[in-house]
Amino acid sequence: MGAGRRRPQLRLPPAEGKLNVRALVIDDSRVMRRIVAGILEDLGYEVQQAGHGREGLDVLEGGYEPDLVCVDWNMPVMDGLQFVSAVRSNPAWRQVTLMMVTSESEHGQIVRALAAGAHEYVIKPFTADAIRDKLALLGLLPQEVSL
Amino acid sequence: MTSLASGYGDTGERRRTEDAPLEITALIDEETVQSIVQEAWSALIGEDEFLVPLPGGLPDDAVSSWVEVLGPWTGAVVLTCGRTTAEELSRCLLAEHAPPVLDAEDVADGLGELANVVGGNVKAVLPGPSVLGLPEVGSAPAAGPDVLRVDLLWRGRSLTITLQGSAGALTGHQNDPHKNEVPL
C-alpha cells in the first residue's frame, strides 16, 4: 500500500460497519487450529481458539462474540455436533454462523450437521480457497472497501 | 465349503457365514486408498506433493498415527513413517503458520491429523454407519490377518498406510456405536 493512501477498512455484509471480524476455531488438533486460524487471519479475521466443544462454549459464555465459528466434529469432552446443538439452543448466540470443518465426509453426517444447525460444512482435506469460497457463500468474506 | 443353498435344514452354517467379519480387501482396494491419501497430500501438504506407489524400507525409528473405525468393518487406519518424515510432514502441514521450532506435540499432532483425514475419507467408502475414533500416535496396534497395506514414497522417503481389521480387539465403543451422536 502506497504512502498517503487511506488504509482499507474491512466490512462484512451481515455486520456492516464492523471493523473487526471475529472467528472462533474449535479443534482438538493444535496443528489444524493453527491452519484454519491462519487462513482466517489472512482473510482479515481476529481469531480465538478452543480445543474442544466445551472449551468453545466457555469462550462464548465469557463474552466473546464471533461472527463465525469453525468447529471440528470428532473431539474429546464435547464433540462438534453437541457444540452446534448447544449453540443453537441458546437464543443469545443465534447470530453466530457455524461452519463444521471435519473429516466426516459421509452424506448422512453432513445432513445431520446441517439439521443440527450448522450453516456450512467443509470436508478435510480442504484448501484455503475452499474455506474462502464457503465464506463467500455465507456472506462472511471480509471485503476491502475504500472509505 | 458346503453349498448354502443345499436346503438341508438350518445347520447354522448360513447364519455363521453371513455373520463373518467383513474383510477389508473385499471392501476397498489399494488404488482407492492411494487416491484418498494423494488427495489429502495435495490439499494439506502441498499442491505439487506426489506420492509414488513403491515399497521402501521404514527406518528403525518409525512412528505411527491411527484412527479407529467402528462399524460393519471395525479396525484401524494407520499411517507409519520415520520420525524425520513425520517432522517434515508436520512442517509442510503448517506451512507459513509453522512456529520457528516444531515441538514433539506439533509433530505428533500433525501426524495424527493426517491419519484422521485419511481415516475419515476411508470410512466414507466403507459400509456404514461407522464411527471414527480420535487420532492416536505411537507404536501401531498389532495387525491381524485382515490387512490392506499401501506402500508409498514421499520425497523419496517411505511411508505406509495400513487398514487393519480387528476381530473385537479394539476397546472402547463397541457397545456405543453412536457415541458422537446427539438427537436431532
Interface residues (C-beta under 8 A of the other chain):
Chain A: D28 S29 R30 V31 M32 R34 I35 A37 G38 W73 N74 M75 P76 D79 L81 Q82 S85 T102 S103 E104 S105 E106 G108 R112 A115 A116 K124 P125 F126 T127
Chain B: E39 A40 S42 A43 L44 S90 L93 L94 A95 E96 H97 A98 E105 D106 D109 G110 G112 E113 N116 V117 G119 G120 N121 K123 A124 G128 P129 L132 G133 L134 P135 N180 E181 V182 L184
